[in-house]
Amino acid sequence: MSDHDVIRMVNQIAQFFAPYPETDAVEGIHDHMVKFWPPAMRRELAALVHGSANTPEALHPLALQAAQRLDAPPPLP
């Protein structure tokens, strides 16, 4: 999948969650990616966010926050 497609898709998810409170929106975007995106797509987005690839277009601010959590361990209950 191209970088453009991955960014477009995560930005669409971010637009859906944009009306939610910021914390809930970031959590919702992250959860969606973990549940429905294959590991390869998550790795590709993580590479874009963490600078090992060129970002051809801007990520929605909520999408960026959620993507930055992809490498973080899940929070404790």
SERO-4910 file (N, C-alpha, C, O; in steps of 0.05 Angstrom, whole numbers):
BEGIN
 pado doro    nc1    nc2    nc3   cac1   cac2   cac3    cc1    cc2    cc3    oc1    oc2    oc3
  Met    A     17    -23      0      0      0      0     18     25      0     39     25     13
  Ser    A     10     45    -14     27     69    -16     24     86      9      4     84     24
  Asp    A     44    103     14     44    121     37     19    139     35      6    144     56
  His    A     13    148     11    -10    165      7    -36    152     17    -52    164     30
  Asp    A    -39    126     10    -63    112     18    -65    108     48    -87    111     60
  Val    A    -43    102     61    -43     98     90    -50    124    104    -66    124    122
  Ile    A    -38    146     95    -44    172    107    -73    180    102    -86    191    120
  Arg    A    -82    176     78   -110    183     71   -129    167     90   -148    178    100
  Met    A   -124    142     93   -141    125    110   -141    133    139   -162    136    151
  Val    A   -118    138    150   -117    146    179   -129    174    182   -141    179    203
  Asn    A   -126    191    163   -138    218    165   -169    216    163   -182    231    177
  Gln    A   -179    197    148   -208    193    147   -218    183    174   -239    192    184
  Ile    A   -204    165    187   -211    156    213   -210    179    233   -228    182    250
  Ala    A   -190    196    231   -187    219    249   -211    238    245   -221    249    265
  Gln    A   -219    242    220   -242    260    216   -267    249    229   -283    265    240
  Phe    A   -271    223    229   -294    211    242   -293    216    272   -314    223    284
  Phe    A   -270    214    284   -267    217    313   -263    246    322   -263    252    346
  Ala    A   -260    265    303   -254    293    310   -274    306    329   -266    321    346
  Pro    A   -300    299    327   -319    312    346   -317    302    375   -327    315    394
  Tyr    A   -303    279    379   -300    268    406   -280    285    422   -264    299    410
  Pro    A   -281    283    449   -259    295    465   -232    284    455   -231    261    447
  Glu    A   -212    300    457   -186    293    445   -176    265    455   -167    249    439
  Thr    A   -177    261    481   -167    235    491   -182    212    480   -171    191    473
  Asp    A   -209    214    479   -226    193    468   -221    189    438   -220    166    428
  Ala    A   -216    211    424   -211    209    395   -185    195    389   -184    177    372
  Val    A   -164    202    404   -138    189    399   -140    160    406   -130    143    391
  Glu    A   -153    153    428   -157    125    435   -173    110    414   -167     87    407
  Gly    A   -195    122    404   -211    110    384   -196    104    358   -199     83    346
  Ile    A   -180    124    349   -164    120    325   -144     98    329   -141     80    312
  His    A   -130     98    351   -110     78    357   -123     50    358   -113     31    346
  Asp    A   -146     48    372   -159     22    374   -168     12    347   -166    -12    341
  His    A   -178     30    330   -187     22    303   -163     10    288   -165    -10    275
  Met    A   -140     24    289   -117     14    274   -108    -13    285   -101    -31    269
  Val    A   -108    -17    311    -99    -42    322   -118    -65    316   -109    -87    310
  Lys    A   -144    -59    316   -164    -80    311   -167    -87    282   -171   -110    275
  Phe    A   -165    -66    264   -173    -71    236   -151    -68    216   -155    -77    193
  Trp    A   -129    -57    223   -107    -54    204    -88    -78    207    -81    -85    229
  Pro    A    -78    -89    185    -58   -110    187    -32    -98    198    -27    -74    194
  Pro    A    -15   -115    210     10   -105    221     27    -89    201     40    -70    208
  Ala    A     27    -97    176     43    -83    156     34    -54    152     51    -37    149
  Met    A      9    -49    153     -1    -21    151      7     -5    175     15     18    173
  Arg    A      5    -17    198     13     -3    223     42      3    223     51     25    231
  Arg    A     59    -16    213     87    -11    212     94     11    192    111     28    197
  Glu    A     80     11    170     84     32    150     78     60    161     93     79    157
  Leu    A     55     62    175     48     88    187     68     95    209     76    118    211
  Ala    A     76     76    225     96     82    246    122     92    234    135    110    245
  Ala    A    130     80    212    155     89    198    152    117    188    171    133    190
  Leu    A    128    124    178    124    152    169    125    171    192    138    192    190
  Val    A    113    164    214    111    182    237    138    184    251    145    206    260
  His    A    153    163    252    178    163    267    202    171    249    225    169    258
  Gly    A    196    180    225    217    192    209    234    174    192    253    183    180
  Ser    A    228    148    190    245    131    174    235    130    145    245    114    129
  Ala    A    215    146    139    205    148    111    195    177    107    191    191    126
  Asn    A    193    184     83    183    211     76    153    213     79    139    195     69
  Thr    A    143    233     92    114    237     94    105    255     71    110    279     72
  Pro    A     90    244     52     83    259     28     61    280     34     58    298     17
  Glu    A     46    277     55     25    296     61     21    297     91     31    280    106
  Ala    A      6    316    100      3    320    129    -16    300    141    -36    293    129
  Leu    A     -9    292    165    -28    276    181    -45    294    198    -36    315    207
  His    A    -70    287    201    -88    301    219    -75    300    247    -64    279    254
  Pro    A    -77    321    262    -64    321    289    -72    298    307    -56    287    321
  Leu    A    -98    290    306   -107    267    322    -95    241    311    -88    224    327
  Ala    A    -93    239    285    -81    215    273    -52    213    281    -42    191    286
  Leu    A    -38    235    281    -10    235    289     -6    226    318     11    209    323
  Gln    A    -23    236    336    -21    227    364    -26    197    367    -12    183    381
  Ala    A    -47    187    352    -53    159    354    -31    142    342    -24    121    353
  Ala    A    -20    151    319      2    136    306     27    135    324     42    115    323
  Gln    A     32    156    338     56    157    356     53    136    378     73    128    390
  Arg    A     29    127    384     25    107    404     28     78    394     28     59    410
  Leu    A     31     75    368     33     48    357     56     32    368     54      8    371
  Asp    A     78     45    374    102     31    385    101     30    416    118     16    428
  Ala    A     82     44    428     81     45    457     67     21    468     48     11    455
  Pro    A     74     11    491     60    -11    503     32     -2    512     27     21    517
  Pro    A     13    -21    513    -14    -13    520    -15     -3    549      1    -13    566
  Pro    A    -33     15    556    -34     25    584    -44      4    603    -59    -14    595
  Leu    A    -35      6    627    -44    -13    648    -72     -6    656    -80     17    656
  Pro    A    -88    -27    662   -117    -22    669   -119     -8    696   -141     -2    705
***
